[in-house]
Amino acid sequence: MGSEKVSRTRTHQPCAACKMLRRRCDNNCVLAPYFPIDEMGKFACVHKVFGASNVIKMIQMVEETKREDAVKAIVYEATARLRDPVYGSAGATFHLHKMVQDLKVELESIQTQVAALQEQRNQLLGILMNVHHQDPVFPINESMFDCGSFSVGDGSLACDPFDFSMECDWIL
């Protein structure tokens, strides 16, 4: 920034403030280091909200090492004040705070959904693990194979397992 200031003083190029105010920009212009000619819009915002003389007074009140930060704050406040004339930068801060609160609520909702889905996944995995480790789905009831269930009224077998027809009408 020091080299920019040196080159500006050598060419006697006016700063954005002096050019806008149509005055001669000398070497000890307070606004020149903070409002170069290529940032005319920045000074226009500040001038519209605070006025040039008030900006000069504010900059002079701040010690020289902190002036750049002060000018950045003035420019930010002026821009915010033009966007929202009632609340200014406080409105922007409120809007950002509201967005953070909304995102926290959304995050909690998503975390609840994730927990529910993880529980559902765990239940399904448990069911799958039980299916693989259990007996067949339809347990064989041994009493079903007692001779009594295959008998015809007189106790003889209804079907002789060794005497059955080899003819099959199945289509393979």
PASEBA-1860 file (N, C-alpha, C; in nm, 3 decimals):
! residues 172
1> MGSEKVSR> 0.083/-0.119/0.000/0.000/0.000/0.000/0.087/0.124/0.000 ~ 0.206/0.117/0.061/0.296/0.230/0.065/0.343/0.269/-0.074 ~ 0.370/0.168/-0.159/0.413/0.198/-0.296/0.302/0.262/-0.376 ~ 0.176/0.221/-0.350/0.063/0.283/-0.419/0.052/0.429/-0.382 ~ 0.076/0.459/-0.255/0.065/0.596/-0.208/0.175/0.682/-0.271 ~ 0.295/0.626/-0.281/0.407/0.699/-0.340/0.378/0.728/-0.486 ~ 0.328/0.626/-0.560/0.301/0.647/-0.702/0.187/0.746/-0.721 ~ 0.092/0.747/-0.631/-0.021/0.837/-0.643/0.024/0.982/-0.621
9> TRTHQPCA> 0.116/1.000/-0.526/0.161/1.136/-0.498/0.250/1.188/-0.609 ~ 0.323/1.100/-0.675/0.411/1.144/-0.784/0.331/1.187/-0.907 ~ 0.224/1.115/-0.937/0.145/1.147/-1.056/0.038/1.250/-1.025 ~ 0.017/1.279/-0.901/-0.084/1.376/-0.855/-0.223/1.337/-0.903 ~ -0.250/1.207/-0.899/-0.382/1.157/-0.936/-0.475/1.179/-0.816 ~ -0.591/1.236/-0.835/-0.679/1.261/-0.721/-0.740/1.131/-0.669 ~ -0.773/1.129/-0.540/-0.841/1.012/-0.483/-0.988/1.018/-0.524 ~ -1.060/0.911/-0.496/-1.201/0.904/-0.534/-1.282/1.013/-0.463
17> ACKMLRRR> -1.245/1.043/-0.339/-1.318/1.144/-0.263/-1.301/1.282/-0.325 ~ -1.176/1.316/-0.351/-1.150/1.450/-0.407/-1.209/1.464/-0.548 ~ -1.202/1.359/-0.626/-1.258/1.365/-0.761/-1.409/1.383/-0.754 ~ -1.474/1.311/-0.664/-1.619/1.320/-0.651/-1.660/1.456/-0.596 ~ -1.581/1.507/-0.503/-1.612/1.637/-0.444/-1.560/1.753/-0.529 ~ -1.491/1.720/-0.637/-1.436/1.818/-0.732/-1.347/1.919/-0.661 ~ -1.252/1.863/-0.589/-1.153/1.951/-0.525/-1.014/1.898/-0.554 ~ -0.918/1.979/-0.527/-0.779/1.943/-0.554/-0.732/1.846/-0.446
25> CDNNCVLA> -0.671/1.734/-0.487/-0.621/1.633/-0.393/-0.472/1.659/-0.370 ~ -0.438/1.703/-0.250/-0.297/1.730/-0.221/-0.231/1.610/-0.154 ~ -0.104/1.622/-0.124/-0.026/1.510/-0.069/-0.072/1.467/0.070 ~ -0.128/1.555/0.147/-0.172/1.518/0.282/-0.324/1.503/0.291 ~ -0.387/1.452/0.185/-0.531/1.421/0.185/-0.555/1.302/0.276 ~ -0.645/1.318/0.371/-0.674/1.212/0.468/-0.743/1.093/0.402 ~ -0.821/1.118/0.300/-0.902/1.012/0.238/-0.827/0.936/0.128 ~ -0.720/0.991/0.076/-0.650/0.931/-0.038/-0.603/0.787/-0.013
33> PYFPIDEM> -0.546/0.752/0.103/-0.500/0.613/0.120/-0.614/0.510/0.124 ~ -0.734/0.556/0.156/-0.844/0.461/0.178/-0.945/0.458/0.064 ~ -0.946/0.559/-0.020/-1.041/0.566/-0.131/-0.967/0.599/-0.261 ~ -0.897/0.500/-0.319/-0.826/0.525/-0.446/-0.925/0.554/-0.559 ~ -0.876/0.608/-0.667/-0.959/0.653/-0.778/-1.042/0.539/-0.838 ~ -0.992/0.415/-0.834/-1.065/0.303/-0.894/-1.176/0.248/-0.804 ~ -1.192/0.305/-0.684/-1.298/0.262/-0.592/-1.394/0.377/-0.565 ~ -1.441/0.436/-0.672/-1.529/0.552/-0.663/-1.663/0.516/-0.597
41> GKFACVHK> -1.714/0.397/-0.627/-1.842/0.354/-0.570/-1.838/0.340/-0.420 ~ -1.725/0.296/-0.370/-1.710/0.281/-0.225/-1.724/0.417/-0.155 ~ -1.655/0.518/-0.209/-1.667/0.650/-0.147/-1.805/0.709/-0.168 ~ -1.868/0.681/-0.282/-2.001/0.733/-0.309/-2.100/0.686/-0.203 ~ -2.092/0.558/-0.165/-2.179/0.504/-0.060/-2.155/0.574/0.073 ~ -2.029/0.586/0.109/-1.992/0.648/0.237/-2.037/0.794/0.238 ~ -2.012/0.864/0.129/-2.049/1.006/0.121/-2.200/1.023/0.130 ~ -2.275/0.935/0.066/-2.421/0.946/0.066/-2.478/0.926/0.206
49> VFGASNVI> -2.420/0.833/0.283/-2.473/0.804/0.416/-2.420/0.900/0.522 ~ -2.288/0.923/0.524/-2.227/0.999/0.633/-2.187/1.142/0.595 ~ -2.158/1.166/0.471/-2.107/1.297/0.429/-1.956/1.299/0.440 ~ -1.892/1.372/0.352/-1.745/1.373/0.343/-1.681/1.431/0.469 ~ -1.733/1.540/0.520/-1.670/1.603/0.637/-1.681/1.514/0.760 ~ -1.792/1.445/0.777/-1.807/1.353/0.891/-1.711/1.234/0.879 ~ -1.691/1.184/0.757/-1.598/1.073/0.735/-1.457/1.117/0.769 ~ -1.420/1.237/0.726/-1.287/1.289/0.758/-1.270/1.302/0.909
57> KMIQMVEE> -1.371/1.352/0.978/-1.364/1.366/1.125/-1.351/1.229/1.192 ~ -1.429/1.130/1.144/-1.422/0.996/1.203/-1.284/0.935/1.183 ~ -1.228/0.951/1.065/-1.096/0.894/1.037/-0.990/0.962/1.122 ~ -0.998/1.093/1.138/-0.899/1.166/1.216/-0.907/1.133/1.365 ~ -1.023/1.090/1.413/-1.039/1.056/1.555/-0.970/0.923/1.590 ~ -0.950/0.839/1.492/-0.892/0.707/1.515/-0.741/0.717/1.498 ~ -0.667/0.643/1.582/-0.521/0.645/1.567/-0.482/0.584/1.432 ~ -0.370/0.628/1.381/-0.330/0.597/1.244/-0.317/0.447/1.215
65> TKREDAVK> -0.278/0.367/1.313/-0.261/0.223/1.289/-0.394/0.150/1.272 ~ -0.502/0.209/1.320/-0.634/0.145/1.314/-0.726/0.209/1.211 ~ -0.675/0.305/1.136/-0.761/0.378/1.042/-0.814/0.290/0.929 ~ -0.732/0.200/0.880/-0.777/0.114/0.770/-0.896/0.029/0.813 ~ -0.890/-0.027/0.933/-1.003/-0.105/0.985/-1.125/-0.017/1.007 ~ -1.103/0.105/1.053/-1.214/0.198/1.074/-1.282/0.231/0.942 ~ -1.203/0.254/0.838/-1.261/0.284/0.707/-1.338/0.164/0.654 ~ -1.285/0.043/0.674/-1.360/-0.077/0.631/-1.494/-0.086/0.704
73> AIVYEATA> -1.495/-0.054/0.832/-1.620/-0.058/0.910/-1.717/0.050/0.862 ~ -1.664/0.168/0.830/-1.749/0.277/0.780/-1.810/0.238/0.646 ~ -1.730/0.180/0.558/-1.779/0.138/0.427/-1.885/0.029/0.443 ~ -1.860/-0.066/0.533/-1.957/-0.174/0.555/-2.088/-0.118/0.607 ~ -2.081/-0.030/0.705/-2.202/0.028/0.763/-2.277/0.111/0.659 ~ -2.205/0.187/0.577/-2.270/0.269/0.474/-2.341/0.180/0.372 ~ -2.274/0.072/0.330/-2.335/-0.020/0.233/-2.459/-0.086/0.293 ~ -2.448/-0.128/0.417/-2.562/-0.191/0.484/-2.676/-0.092/0.504
81> RLRDPVYG> -2.642/0.032/0.534/-2.743/0.136/0.556/-2.817/0.168/0.425 ~ -2.747/0.161/0.313/-2.813/0.184/0.185/-2.906/0.068/0.149 ~ -2.865/-0.055/0.183/-2.949/-0.172/0.156/-3.071/-0.174/0.247 ~ -3.049/-0.141/0.375/-3.156/-0.145/0.474/-3.150/-0.016/0.556 ~ -3.222/0.087/0.512/-3.211/0.218/0.577/-3.253/0.219/0.724 ~ -3.339/0.127/0.765/-3.388/0.128/0.903/-3.290/0.059/0.997 ~ -3.250/-0.063/0.965/-3.168/-0.141/1.057/-3.018/-0.141/1.024 ~ -2.981/-0.115/0.902/-2.840/-0.111/0.865/-2.770/-0.243/0.888
89> SAGATFHL> -2.651/-0.237/0.946/-2.574/-0.360/0.968/-2.637/-0.447/1.077 ~ -2.715/-0.386/1.166/-2.784/-0.466/1.268/-2.887/-0.558/1.203 ~ -2.950/-0.511/1.096/-3.045/-0.595/1.022/-2.976/-0.714/0.958 ~ -2.857/-0.690/0.904/-2.780/-0.799/0.844/-2.740/-0.900/0.951 ~ -2.698/-0.850/1.066/-2.660/-0.938/1.177/-2.780/-1.019/1.224 ~ -2.895/-0.955/1.237/-3.016/-1.026/1.278/-3.052/-1.133/1.177 ~ -3.042/-1.100/1.047/-3.075/-1.196/0.942/-2.981/-1.317/0.950 ~ -2.853/-1.293/0.970/-2.757/-1.404/0.981/-2.785/-1.488/1.106
97> HKMVQDLK> -2.819/-1.422/1.215/-2.852/-1.496/1.338/-2.975/-1.584/1.317 ~ -3.075/-1.532/1.247/-3.195/-1.609/1.216/-3.161/-1.729/1.130 ~ -3.073/-1.710/1.031/-3.031/-1.822/0.945/-2.961/-1.929/1.028 ~ -2.877/-1.889/1.122/-2.807/-1.986/1.208/-2.907/-2.064/1.290 ~ -3.007/-1.996/1.347/-3.109/-2.065/1.426/-3.188/-2.164/1.341 ~ -3.226/-2.123/1.220/-3.300/-2.212/1.129/-3.216/-2.334/1.092 ~ -3.088/-2.312/1.068/-3.000/-2.423/1.033/-2.980/-2.518/1.151 ~ -2.978/-2.465/1.273/-2.968/-2.552/1.390/-3.091/-2.641/1.403
105> VELESIQT> -3.209/-2.582/1.380/-3.333/-2.661/1.385/-3.332/-2.768/1.277 ~ -3.289/-2.731/1.156/-3.282/-2.827/1.047/-3.181/-2.938/1.077 ~ -3.068/-2.902/1.137/-2.967/-3.000/1.174/-3.022/-3.099/1.277 ~ -3.094/-3.048/1.377/-3.154/-3.137/1.477/-3.254/-3.233/1.412 ~ -3.333/-3.181/1.318/-3.430/-3.265/1.248/-3.360/-3.375/1.169 ~ -3.255/-3.338/1.100/-3.180/-3.436/1.020/-3.113/-3.538/1.110 ~ -3.059/-3.493/1.223/-2.997/-3.587/1.317/-3.100/-3.685/1.372 ~ -3.222/-3.639/1.396/-3.329/-3.727/1.442/-3.363/-3.829/1.334
113> QVAALQEQ> -3.372/-3.783/1.210/-3.399/-3.875/1.099/-3.288/-3.977/1.083 ~ -3.164/-3.934/1.097/-3.050/-4.026/1.086/-3.057/-4.131/1.196 ~ -3.088/-4.087/1.318/-3.098/-4.182/1.429/-3.210/-4.284/1.404 ~ -3.324/-4.237/1.353/-3.435/-4.328/1.324/-3.397/-4.427/1.214 ~ -3.329/-4.378/1.111/-3.287/-4.467/1.002/-3.182/-4.567/1.049 ~ -3.092/-4.525/1.137/-2.993/-4.618/1.191/-3.061/-4.724/1.276 ~ -3.162/-4.685/1.353/-3.236/-4.783/1.434/-3.309/-4.881/1.344 ~ -3.370/-4.831/1.238/-3.439/-4.918/1.143/-3.340/-5.013/1.077
121> RNQLLGIL> -3.223/-4.963/1.039/-3.120/-5.048/0.979/-3.076/-5.156/1.076 ~ -3.056/-5.118/1.202/-3.015/-5.215/1.303/-3.121/-5.323/1.323 ~ -3.249/-5.283/1.321/-3.357/-5.382/1.335/-3.357/-5.478/1.217 ~ -3.341/-5.424/1.096/-3.339/-5.511/0.978/-3.219/-5.605/0.980 ~ -3.103/-5.554/1.021/-2.986/-5.641/1.032/-3.008/-5.749/1.137 ~ -3.073/-5.713/1.246/-3.105/-5.813/1.349/-3.197/-5.921/1.296 ~ -3.296/-5.881/1.218/-3.388/-5.979/1.160/-3.312/-6.070/1.064 ~ -3.227/-6.012/0.981/-3.150/-6.093/0.887/-3.056/-6.189/0.960
129> MNVHHQDP> -2.996/-6.145/1.065/-2.905/-6.231/1.142/-2.983/-6.345/1.207 ~ -3.103/-6.317/1.257/-3.185/-6.421/1.319/-3.231/-6.522/1.215 ~ -3.263/-6.479/1.096/-3.310/-6.570/0.991/-3.199/-6.668/0.954 ~ -3.077/-6.621/0.946/-2.966/-6.708/0.907/-2.926/-6.805/1.017 ~ -2.953/-6.773/1.139/-2.910/-6.859/1.250/-3.021/-6.946/1.308 ~ -3.143/-6.932/1.261/-3.253/-7.011/1.314/-3.273/-7.137/1.232 ~ -3.362/-7.225/1.283/-3.404/-7.344/1.210/-3.483/-7.297/1.088 ~ -3.518/-7.388/0.998/-3.595/-7.347/0.881/-3.721/-7.271/0.920
137> VFPINESM> -3.772/-7.195/0.827/-3.885/-7.109/0.855/-4.006/-7.189/0.904 ~ -4.033/-7.303/0.842/-4.144/-7.387/0.886/-4.085/-7.509/0.956 ~ -4.081/-7.508/1.087/-4.022/-7.622/1.157/-4.102/-7.749/1.130 ~ -4.030/-7.855/1.116/-4.095/-7.984/1.088/-4.154/-8.038/1.217 ~ -4.282/-8.065/1.214/-4.350/-8.121/1.329/-4.343/-8.273/1.317 ~ -4.269/-8.337/1.405/-4.245/-8.481/1.394/-4.372/-8.562/1.411 ~ -4.469/-8.515/1.483/-4.594/-8.590/1.500/-4.672/-8.596/1.369 ~ -4.642/-8.507/1.276/-4.709/-8.507/1.148/-4.673/-8.632/1.067
145> FDCGSFSV> -4.552/-8.687/1.094/-4.508/-8.802/1.018/-4.538/-8.936/1.087 ~ -4.613/-8.933/1.192/-4.653/-9.060/1.255/-4.745/-9.134/1.159 ~ -4.745/-9.265/1.167/-4.825/-9.348/1.077/-4.973/-9.317/1.090 ~ -5.015/-9.269/1.205/-5.156/-9.243/1.227/-5.209/-9.138/1.132 ~ -5.129/-9.041/1.090/-5.179/-8.936/1.002/-5.189/-8.984/0.858 ~ -5.117/-9.095/0.821/-5.122/-9.147/0.685/-5.210/-9.270/0.672 ~ -5.277/-9.301/0.774/-5.353/-9.426/0.769/-5.495/-9.403/0.722 ~ -5.546/-9.507/0.664/-5.687/-9.506/0.626/-5.759/-9.578/0.740
153> GDGSLACD> -5.881/-9.572/0.748/-5.959/-9.623/0.859/-5.915/-9.755/0.920 ~ -5.865/-9.853/0.842/-5.831/-9.984/0.898/-5.686/-9.994/0.941 ~ -5.605/-9.887/0.933/-5.467/-9.891/0.980/-5.367/-9.923/0.871 ~ -5.413/-9.957/0.751/-5.317/-9.983/0.644/-5.279/-9.850/0.579 ~ -5.164/-9.847/0.514/-5.119/-9.724/0.452/-5.204/-9.693/0.329 ~ -5.235/-9.568/0.313/-5.315/-9.526/0.199/-5.233/-9.530/0.072 ~ -5.104/-9.516/0.084/-5.018/-9.515/-0.034/-4.894/-9.594/-0.001 ~ -4.866/-9.694/-0.081/-4.746/-9.775/-0.059/-4.631/-9.702/-0.125
161> PFDFSMEC> -4.530/-9.665/-0.048/-4.421/-9.587/-0.106/-4.341/-9.664/-0.209 ~ -4.346/-9.796/-0.210/-4.269/-9.873/-0.307/-4.350/-9.905/-0.432 ~ -4.478/-9.880/-0.428/-4.563/-9.912/-0.540/-4.629/-9.784/-0.591 ~ -4.556/-9.710/-0.673/-4.616/-9.589/-0.729/-4.580/-9.583/-0.877 ~ -4.660/-9.520/-0.948/-4.648/-9.516/-1.093/-4.531/-9.425/-1.133 ~ -4.457/-9.463/-1.233/-4.344/-9.384/-1.282/-4.388/-9.284/-1.387 ~ -4.514/-9.291/-1.428/-4.563/-9.199/-1.527/-4.580/-9.063/-1.461 ~ -4.538/-8.962/-1.536/-4.543/-8.827/-1.478/-4.594/-8.735/-1.587
169> DWIL> -4.688/-8.650/-1.555/-4.739/-8.557/-1.654/-4.679/-8.416/-1.633 ~ -4.569/-8.413/-1.566/-4.504/-8.282/-1.545/-4.432/-8.243/-1.672 ~ -4.433/-8.118/-1.702/-4.360/-8.067/-1.817/-4.236/-7.998/-1.764 ~ -4.125/-8.048/-1.809/-3.999/-7.992/-1.761/-3.939/-7.901/-1.863
END
